[in-house]
Each structure stands twice: as C-alpha cells, then as structure tokens.
Amino acid sequence: MAQQRGLIPGHLFWAGGGAISQANLDGSSQQAVVSGQDGPFGVAVDAEHLFWANAGGGTVWVADLDGSDPQRLADGQNSPAGMAVGAGHVFWANSGDGTIWQASLDGNNAQAIVTGQASPQGVAVDASHLYWANSGDGTIWQASLDGTNPQRLATGQAIPYGVAVNASSLYWANSADGTIWQANLDGTNPQRLASGQNFPVGVAVNASSLYWINGADGTIWQASLDGTNPQRLVTGLDHPGLLAVTPPSPLVLELTPSAHDYGLITLGESATQSFILANWSGQATGPLTVTVAGPAEFTATGDSCTGTSLGPGKSCTVGVRFAPTSLTTVIATLTAASQDPAATAAIALAGTGVTNLYWTDHPGVDPGGRVNMANHDGTSPGAIITNLDNPMGVAISNGRLYWVDYADGTINVANLDGTNPQEIGTWGMAGTPSGLAVDAHYLYWADDEGDGTVWRANLDGSNRQGLATGQDANGVAVDGSRVYWTNEDGEIWTVNVDGSNLGRIMEGLNQPFGVAADASHLYWANAGDGTIWRASRDGNNRQTIVTAQHSPWGVAVDPGHPFPTPTGSLPMSTRLSRRGFLQTSAAGAAGYWLSATALSAARQYLGVTRPAFSVQKRLEHPSARGRMGWLMEDDACVRRRSPIRRCAHRRRALTRVSTIREDQPPGDAERDDHGRAEQPT
C-alpha cells in the first residue's frame, strides 16, 4: 500500500454565527475562516473557492478556500439563501422574492433565471441540471442550467431547506419533521434516510458520505449514503445555516518509479520491474486499464490494477517484463487510465539487448581470480571483477551476473558490467560449489565434494535448500520446472525445482561432464569419447549430434544450437566458467571455438594470462590406460579417470601431466617432483 502523501483532505463548510466555518470531514480542527459577516446562511465550495450568501446584507461573496482574499460578487439581493457552484457558474436562491440567480464565477452577468418560487432555500447543481427546495410550499424542483424547463420533482415536504445532488441521487432536508430524504434524479423512488433530527437545514454529499446540519441544536451529522451508521461530528454551533462539502479533487494518478531503464539485459534473459499506481485524489477512479505501448519485448505481468476502481489514497501494482530480442535500445510507455472520471498516468520505459561472453580465470597471483567480459564476438575483453580467490561457474539471470567461488564456498552477484559485486552468502559448505545455473527465481549449484549435494536458494541467497544428495554432480542446468545434472557415475539425474520427484533419467554415459536444456531436449558432453549428445528431456531418443571433439567438458544451448566446449577451447559466443560450463548469451549466436592447439593465441586475443580451465590432452604414452592421472594448474586439481572430477583445493602448481604406464602396477601412486606419493584428496 502506498503512503497517502499528496492526498488533499476534504472539508466541511457551514454558515452561522456571523462567520463561515470549516472542519475536517471527521469534524476535527473546527475553525472560522471568514468572520464579521451579516447573517450568512448559504454556502458553496469548488476545488479552489468558497462562496457564501449574507441574507442580512443581501450580498454574495467569494474567497479562497482558506478564507483569504474575500471579494463581493453581487449586492442588492433579496434575502439570498442557498448557493451552488458548477458548470462554470455560481447560483443562488433569493428567498425574499422567489428567484433563482446565476452569474459567472467572477460575479459578472448576474441574472435571475427562475422566478415565481415559494421562498426557495437550498440550491444544488450537477453537470446538466439545477435543483432547489421551496420551503414555502414544500416542493423540490429541477430545471436546465439556464433555468428553462422547470419541473416539480417532489411535493408535500415539511419545510424543506437544504438540497444536495451526486451522480445518481437527489437529497434534501425537511426541517419541520426532522427527516432527511433521498430520491432518483427525476424525483422517483423517494426514501426517508434519517428521522428524529432537530430542525435539519443544510445537507451535503460527497462520494462516500451524507452530511446534514441541525439548526436547533447546532450539530453536524454524517451517515453512509443510504443513511445508515449516523454519527455526530460537530456540536455547539451558533444558529448554523446551510452546509457544503468540498467536491472531489481532480483525479490524480501517479506511477512510481516515474521512469525506468532496465539497462543492459542479455538476449535470452529478462528483467521485471514492479510499478505502484496510486490515486492521490479525493475521489475513486473508474475501472482502470493498463497498457504497455511499444515493442513486444515489454509485457505487463502481475497486474493488480486492471479492472480495479481505486479509492482515494489507495494503490495497486503492475509489473513490466523486459525480454530483449535484438541488440538495440528499445523504448515503451506504460499507461494506466480511468475513463470516468478521466485521468491518466504514463511513464517511459527503456532497455537494451546485449550479448556478452563472461568467463572466470586465475592468472597465478593469489588472490588473483577474475571475472572477465568481452563482446559477443570476443572484442574488447577485460577483467570486470578482480582479486577473487578461485571463481568458477558463472551464469546470468534477470540482468545480473552470478558466480561461485570454489575456494571459499561462496556464491556472488554483480551487475552485468561488474559493478556492485556482493557476496550472496557463505554457508560453511561441507564441500565446494561447482556448476551454477540460474532461472528467474532461484540459484542452483552442485557441491562436488562433501556429500555431493545439489542446492537451490533464492536469488539473494536466502532459503538454501538441498534438492538431492550423494550425487558428485558436475554440470547443472535448469529449464524452469526441473533441474538436471551429470555425475561421477556416468548418469544424468533430474528433480523438480522444489526438490520433489528425484529420478535418474540416463545411465551408462561416457564421462558426462556438462548438461544443458531447452524447451524440448537435453544436451550433454561426453568427455570420454569426445561426443555431444541430445535426448528428450525424459532421457529417451538419444542421439549423437557432434563427434570427434577433444574432451568436451561443458555444453550450452541457445534456441537454435548447442555449443560444446572442448577442453582448452574458448567459445566466442558463450559464457565460460572455470570448468568449462557455459550459459549462452545470444540467441542464434555463431557457435565456433578455438582449438586446443591455438591456446596461446586465444590467451593473447582475449587477454587471459592463464585460463581457469586446464588444457587436457589425451594421455600421450601409447600404452597409457587412462585409469588415473591428473594435472594441477594454479590452485585447482583436475583428476582424470572415468569420469573426470576435480580434486580438492590445492595451493601450488604442477607443470607436468602424470600418466600410468602399462607396466605400473594398479594402485601405485604417482610421485611428485620430490618423490612423494601424490594422493588426490
């Protein structure tokens, strides 16, 4: 609920005791705003001015709402009584000569437009008609705004004085029998709303309440529009006359924020902004409509405004989602409108579609881990976040950049340009976070040590929940409803995003090390035989779609193509993680990569001192069985066996790849450069 700032409170005004007085609608803060008047009786008010009639002096006056700058509009009137203002004119009844008068708001062109009435008292006006009460013969009348076509609406009333009107009903006060009445605008279906009042004279109405003033006991009352729930607001008035209430202020709608730029949003991603629509006026809106005019990249979502009638000071919300489809800045307009009464609020929206590639690396200086960014074609590379420990998987969602740090077990977030980096959480994980996936609501990651848990948390890191344990998961992917991962046992598993319905959907794979999902298929990389595979999301209909790759580790997919990552390759159209897990940044981007033999050129081209993934070569010894062997670069150890997995965090570098010779007995440990047994941990 928006705060009611800017909402102008309404007021009651009445005449009596030689003054024009004012109070809040609840009767509080009573005060005289004009004093020293000669028998004031009638009063009227619009959005800016206060009008009153002095019966004793025969004058009609106007002032600002606070009573300042009073000016005489007319004099020489014959006991002027009730007043009304509307349709660009001021109206009053002269009870002494039975006439109804009209003048411009500045008092010019004053003229009698109705004559021959029996002591007219109260006057009211709407957009098309003029109404008055004749106390002399107990009748209620209606005429056109120029006084023509007068018609008697009610007869037999007990000395009616005050009269009021709203969009659907006519109200009047019968002073002699102490009753308040309501009828249709044509006088039909009259109903008594209140009785037992003490000589009621003035009556007024606004959008929600009916008010009347009792002349005999000096009280002001309020009730619902149907007369129920009456309550006394003001007491102790001195010979009060007629009553007026401030009209509804012009309908004012406001959308906040007043404009919004979604900034740089990667193609295939989206960002949503919520907007608050507030009604700062004193009247309710009509049924609201909400539109988003502009390209289809902008769509309304979470709309609680459409079809709603907002009361004074109330608010509703609408969300707008920006999902760019082109590499350009686009603009749109969010509009909320009420037709009756009419009001509109509109704000400008803007957003830019981008395709960047992101990767993490570690140049060998501790702490020297970096998150890097380049254009989608590989140009303008550079570090955007520095001095990290051991950054690993990286992903994009809702216009934010996420990465995991393998060394300290944290998940972090920053703007897409690297600004405002924040640690989402350090949870003292039993192992280390590796693969990372993000959707519109949650983070997902794998703990490849400890108990091998696949985790989920809110985008701010809260409400961490284990989805599955004992998995030794490598790659992680999410498709909106389910999470997928590969594991050490050559399997692909899946679970609902809420942790339910865990199941294995594939087994017997050849060192799967990376998985991706689109609307209908799963894709994975088999590092053991250098292939990229595709299957239905339930694991059926498997087929090889790419062969002869060099130990592919990760795979990503855009709406058109899967992009495998050969070990040591630098795909130019995808985001790279330290382990080679990717998240595509461009729908339809070209899928090409550098070969392992061009690693030095890639380093120079992208400005990478030492890529954070190791250059895995097939074991060169012709008799190497490949049962075990590992290399270490910087502080990461990658153990090669079936399947591949990373060893625990290390703080030193080895420069050679160990192999198991054909004549080495099974189980014998490799020896490091100092002859010590090298055991993976």
N, C-alpha and C positions, 0 to 999 in steps of 0.2 A: 504494500500500500504506500503510495507516495504521500509525503507530508503535504498538508494543506497550505503551503506557502502561496501567497498571491491571491488566496480566496478572499474576496471582499465581503465582510459580513453585512447582512441586511439590517434594516432598522424599521421601527415603528415611529410614526409621527402623528401627533394629535394637537388639536387646538383647544384652548381653555385657559381661564385664569389670566387673561391678558397676554398670553405667550403661545408660541409654537414650541412644543417639546419633543424630545426624541428619547428612545431607549433601544437597546439591542432586542433582537427577536425573542429572547428569553426573558425580557423585562428588566434586565440588568442595565446599569450605567444610565439611569434616567437623568436627563438634564434639559434645561431650556436652551434652545438655540436662537430664538428670537423673542424679545420681550418688549413691553411697552406698547402693545397693540390694543386697538379699540374694539372690543367684542369679537375676537376671532372665533370663527365657527367651522368653516370648510377648509380642508387641506388636501393637497395632491402632491405627488412626487414623481419625477422621472429619474433617469440614470444620473443626471447632473444637477438638477434644480429642484427647489422646494417652492411650492405655490400655496398661497392661503388667501382667504377672504375675510375681511373685517366687516361683520354685519353692522356694528355700531357706526363705523365711519364711512361705510359704503364704498370701500376700496378693495382692489385686488392687487396682490403683491407677488414678487418673485425674489429669491435669493439663492445663493449657492447652498449645497446640502448641509453645510455646517452653519448656515445662518448668516454668513458674511455677504457683503455687497447687496443689501436689500434694495429693490427698486419697485416703484409703483407702476403697475401695468394699466390700471383703469381706476377711475373715481366716478363719483356721481351715481353709483349703483344703488338699487333699492333693496336693502337688506340681503346682500349676497350671502349665500349659504354654501351648499356643496360645490366641490370643484373636481375636475378631472383633467388629465393631460394625455394626449395621444394623437397619432396621425398628424403630427406637426402643428397642433393647435392646443390651446387651453380653453376649457369650457367651464362655465359656472351657472348656477341657478340663482335668480333673484326671487326670493320667496315673497317679497313685498308686492311685486307687480305680476307675478306668474309667468316670467320669461326665462328662457334658456339662452345663454350668450356664448359666442365663440370669438376668439381673437388669435392672432399669430402669437408665437411664443414670446415675442418682444412687446406684446400689447397692441400692436398695430391692427387696423381693420377690425376693431371690435364691433360686433353687431348681434342683435337678437335674432336667433334662427328659429325659435319656437315661442309662441305666445299663447295666452289664454289658459295657462295651467293653474291648478288649485294649490297654491303655496308649495311649489317644488322645493325639495330639500337636497338629498344626496344625488350626485351625478356620477356616472361611470361611462367608460368608452372602451371599445375594442377596435380591431382593425377596420370594421365596416359599419358599426352602429354606435349610437348614443343612447344611454339609458338614464332614467331618472325616476324618483319617487315623489308622488304628490301626497303630502301629509294632510292636505285639506279635504280630499275626497277618498283617501285610502286606495290609490291606484299606483301601478307600476307601468311605465311607458318605455317605448322604443321608437327610434327614428333613424333615418340615414344621417351620416355625419354632417350633412349640410342642413339638417332639421326637417327635411321633407319626409313624406310618408310616415307620419307618426301613427303608432298603433298601441292600443292598450293591451298589456300583457296579463295583468292581474288586477282584480277588484276586491273590495270588501276587506282590505287590510286595515289593521288597527294603528292608525297614525304612523305610517312608515317614514323613516328618516334616511338612514344610510343605505346605499346600494353599491354593489361591487360585482365584478364580472371576471371570469377566466375563460379559457379556451372552450369550455363546454357548458358552463353553468352560470346562472344569474343568482345573486344572493341579496337579501335585504333584511333590515331590522325593523320590527314592529314595536314601537316604543310603548304603546298603550297596554298591550297584553304581555310584554316581556318575552317575545319569541324571535327566533332567527329562522329565516326561510331560504329554501333553495328551489330553483326550477330550471328547466331547459331554457336555452337562449330565446326560444319563441314563447316562453311562458307556460308551456305544458308541463305536466307532472310535478306540480308544486308539492314540496315536502317540508314539514317543520323539523328543523335540526336541533333546536335548543328551546327550552322554555324556562319559566321561573326567573328570568333575568329582571334586573331592576332598571327599567326605562332605558333599554338599549337604543343608542342613537347611531353611532358610527359603526361601519362594517368594512372589512378589508380582507383580501385573499391573495395568497401567493401560490407557488407551485405545490406546496405541501400542507399548508395550514389555513384555517379560517380564524379571523380575529374580529372581536367586537368590543365596543366600549359602552359601559353602563353609566349613563349620565347621573342617575340618582345617588349612586353610592361611590362614584369616582373610581371604578375599576376597569381594567382591560383584561379580556379573556382570550384564550387560544384553544382551538379544538382541531381535530382532524377534519378533512374536507367533508366528511359525511356527518360531522357533528359529534362524533364520539371522542372520548378522552378529553373533556373540557378541563381546563385548569386556569386559575387566576394568576396573571403575570404581574400586574401593577395595581397598587392600591393608593388611596389617599389623594386622588386628583381633585382639583378645584373646578367644578362646573365644566367638565370636559364637553367638547363638541364632537365633530366628526373625526374619522381615523383614516390613515393611509399607511401603506407598507411599500418599501422600496421595491420597484419592479426587478425581475431577474436581470442581473448584469449581462451584458453581451456575452454570448457563449465563447469561451476561450479554451481551446485545446492546445496542449503542448506535448511534443515528443522529446524525450531525453534518452540518450545524448542528442544534442541538436544537429549533429552530423557525425558520420563515422567513415573512416578509411580503414578497410580491412588489411591494408598493407600488402606485403608480398606473400601470396599463397601459391604453393606448388601445385602444378597441374595434377589432377587425381586426388587432391586433398580438398578440404573445405574448412570454413570457419563460420561460426554462428554468433551473432550479436543480439542481445535482447534489448528492446526499447520499451520505455514506460510512456504510456499515453495518459495524461492527467487532464481532468476538467477543473479549471480554476475559476469557473463562473459560479453564479448563484442559482443556476437552473440546470436541469438534467438535459443530456443530449438526446437526440433521436437515436434509433438503431444505427450503429456505426458500420461503416465499410472500411476495409483496409486493402490497399493495392500497392503492388511493387511494380512500378513502370520502368522498364529498361530491359537489358538482355536477360536471357534465361538463366545466366549464371547466378542471378539473385532470385531467391524464392522465400516466401513467407513460411514460417513454421512456428508451432507453439503459440498460435494466435488465440488469445482470450478476449479480444476486442470485438471482432466481427459479430454483428447482431446484437451487441450489448448496448443498453442505454445507461450511460454513466451519470450518476448523481453528482451534485455539487461536491467538489473536493475529492472525488473518487478517481481511481486509476485502474488500468488494465495493462497487459503486456503483450507484445508481439515480437517474435524472433525473425530475423532475416539471415538466411544461409547464403554464403558466397562460395561457389564451387567453380573456379575458373576453368575455361576450356581453350583459352587462347593466350598467347604470350603478349598481352597488351593490357593497358589500363582501361577499365570499363566503369561506367557510372550508371546509377539508377536513382529513382526517387521513391521513398516510402511515404505514402499519404494515408491519413486517417480522416474520415469525414463524417459529419452528421448533416442530414438534409433538412430536418425540421425539429428544432431550429437549426439554421445553417451555420456551420463552422468547419474549418479545415486546418489540419496541421500537416506539414510536409517537411521532410529533411532529405539531404543529399547523401548518397552512399557511393563509395568508390572502392575499387580493389584491383589488384594487378596479378595476373598469372605469370608465374616464373617456372623455369626448370633449372634447377641447380643439382650438382652432384656433391655429396658430402662423404668424407672418409676420415678415419682416425689413423694416426701414426705415432711413432715414438722414435725420435732421432738418436736415442742413445744417451741423452743427458737426463739426469734424474733430479727433480721431476721435469720431464720434457714432453709429456704426451700432449698431442694437439688434436683439435678437430679442425678439419680443413674444408674449404668450399671452393668450387670453381663453377664457371658457367657450364651449361649442359653440353657444350662442345669441347670442354676441357680448358678453355681460355680463362685467363685471369685467376689462376689458382692462388690460394693464400690461406694461412692459418687464421681462423677467426676466434678460436679459444685456445689458450696456451697454458703451460705449467700444470698439466694434468698428470696423474700418476700412470695409469695404464688404461686409457679409454678403449672401449671395444665396440660392441654393436651400436648402430646409430639408426634412427628412424624419425619420420616426420608425421605429425598429425595436428590438425586444427591450427596450422600456421606456426607450429612450434617444433623445435629441434630437440630430440632426446638422445641420450647415450648412456651406456653403462660403463662403469669403471671396474675392470676385472680385479684390480689390486685391492681397492678399499671397499668393495661391495656396495657401491652407491649407484643410484640412477639419478641422472641430472637432466635439466631442461634449460633452454635458452631461446631467445628469438632466433629467427632464421638467419640473421646476419651475425649471430654470435653474441649479441649484447644481452645484458642482464642474465648471465648464467646463474643458475641456482641448483643447489643440491636438494632433490625432492625428499630423499630420506636415506639414512644409514641405519640399517636394521640389524647389524651384527649377524649377517648371514652365516650359516654353517659352511657354505661353500663360496662360490664366486659366480656372479651373473655373467652370462654369455649372450646368446642370441636375444634380440629385442624386437618386439612388434608392438604397434600402437594402432588403436582404432579411435573412433570419435569419443569414446568414454573411458577407456582403460589402457593401462600399460601391461604388457605380458613379457616375461623373460624366463630364461632357463638357468637353473643353478647346476652347473656341470660338475661340481664337486659336492661334498657333504652327502645329503640324502637325495640328490638329484631331483629337486622339486621344480615343477613348472608353476610360476607365480602369476598372480594378477593383482593390480592395485588401481585405484583411481588415478587420474592424470596428475593429481597433486601429491601422489604417493601414499595417500591415506587408505585405510581399509585393505591392507595387504591380505591376500587370501591364496592359500595353496590349492591349485587345481588338480595336481597329480604329483605323486612322489615315486622315488625309485626309478627314475626314467633315464638318467645320464643323457639328458637331451642336448642336442646340438642346435640346429636351426629351429626357429619358431616363426609361425605365420598365423594370421587371423583373417577371417573372411566376413566378420560382422556378427556371426552367430556361433562359430566354433573356432577353437584353437587347434593347431596342428604342430607336430614336431617330429623330428627324426631322433633316433637314439643309438647307443653303442651296439645294440644287438641286431642292427640291420632292419629296424622296424620303423613304421610311421604310426603314430598314435594321434587320437583326437579326443576332445572333450568339449562340452558346451562351455560358453564363456562364463557360466555361473558355477562350473565345476561338476555338473551332472553328466551322466551318460558317457563315462570314460570308456574308451574302447580302442583296440588295435585294429587298424584297417589294412595294414600291409606288413609282410614279414619276408625274410629271405632276401633282402636287398643287399647290394654290394657296396658296403660302406657309404650309406646315405649321409650327406653332410650339408644340409640346406634344403629348405622347402618353401614354396610359395603357393598362393591360392588366388584364383579369380572366381568369377561368378559360377563356373561350372566344373573346373578342373583343379587338380593338384599337380604341382611340378616339383621335381626334386633332382638333385645332383648325386650321382653315384661316383664317389671318388675312386672306388676300387677298380672300375673298368672304364672310366672316362666317358660316361654317358649322361644324358639328360633325359628324364622320363616324364611322361604325363599319364594321368589316370583320372577317372571320375572321382568326385570328392568322397565317394564311399569306398574307393580303392579298386573298383572294377575297371575293366577295359584299359589295362596298362599297355603302353606302347612306348618304344624308344623313339625320341624325336631328334636327338643330336648324338652323334658318336665321335669317337677319336678326339676327345678332349683331354687336356693334360691335368689330371687330378682335380676335377672341378669341386669346389668347396661349397659355394653358395649359389642360389638362383633367385631371381626376382622376376616378376611378371607385370607388364602393363596390360591395358586392354587388348593389345594386339600380339605381343610376343613375349616369350620367356627369355631372360638373359642369363646364361650360365656364367660363372666366374671361374676360369681356370686358375689354379694356384699360381700366384705371382702375376696375374693379369690385372689391368686397370680398366674396367669397363667405363667408357666415357659417358654413358647415358644413364648410369645408375649411381646410387649411393653405396659406398663401400664401408663395411665395418672391418675391424681389425682381423676378424676371422674370415672375411670374405662374404659375410651375409649382406644382402642388398635389400634396398627398398627403392623401387623405380621412382623417378621424379618427373617423368614426362610420358604422357600417353602417346603412343606411337613413335617414341624416340628411336633413333637408329641403334641397333644392337651390335656394336663392334667392340673389340678389346685388343689390347696389345699382348703379344705372345710373351712367354717367359724369357725367350732369348733376347727380347727387346727391353728387359727390365731397366737397364741403366739409362736408356733413352727415355723411358717412362718417368724415371725419377727426375731426370733433368727437366722434362717437359712440364711435369706437374709440381715441381719444386719439393719433392718428397726426399728427405735425406735418407731415411730408412723406412720403408713401408712397414706397417704394423702387422703384416702377414708374411709368413716365411715363404721363400721360394722353394717349394718341394719338388725335387727331382726324383724320378724313379731310381731305385737303388741301382747304382752303376755296376756293381760287381755282377758278372754274368751268372754266378751261382747263388746270388743272394735270394733267400727265400722270402724275405719281407715279413718274417714273423715279428720282428721287433727292430726298432731303430728310432732315433729321434734326433732332432737338431734344436738348438736353442738360439734365439736372437734376442738381444737385449734381455728383457725380464720375462719373456714368455717361452714356454717349452711346448713343443708340439711332438707328441709321440706318434710314430707311425706303426700301426698294427691294424688288425681288422676288427672294428673300424678305427678311423683316426680319432684321437681325442687329445686335448691339451693336458700337459702335466700341471702340477701346482705352480704357483707363483715363485719365480726364481729371480735373484738379483745379480746375475752375472751372465756373460755371453760366451758361447762356444762358437767356433768358426768352422767346424767340420761336421759332416753327416756320418754318423756311425752306421755300419751295416753288420748284419750277422752273416758270417761266411758259412759256406756249405759245410766246412769241417769243424765249425764251432758247435760244441755240444749244446743241445737245448737247455735253456735255463741259465747258461753262463751270462754273467753281466758284462756290459760294455765297460771299458776302462776309460777314465778321462785322461787329460794330458799329464796328470801326475800319478797315474797308475791306480787311482782309487776306483772302486766299483761305483758306477753311476746308476743310481736307482731312481726311477720316476716315483714321485710322491703324489 
